[in-house]
Amino acid sequence: KVLGEGELSIPLTVRAKKFSRSAREKILAAGGQAEEV
């Protein structure tokens, strides 16, 4: 599970089983993608 601690300043594509709500929001806010696999 990806947790939303810390900062993200570049867009990334992250693939994981689960994301916390804050992690997904931070990834998307940075212009990235959060993909559940």
RAQUIHU-V446875 format. One record per helix or strand of 2 or more residues. SS is the DSSP state (helix for helix, strand for strand). FROM is the first residue (numbers start at 0). LEN is the number of residues. If there is no record, write none. Layout:
ss->{SS:SS}
from->{FROM:FROM}
len->{LEN:LEN}
//
This chain:
ss->{strand:helix:strand}
from->{12:20:32}
len->{4:9:4}
//
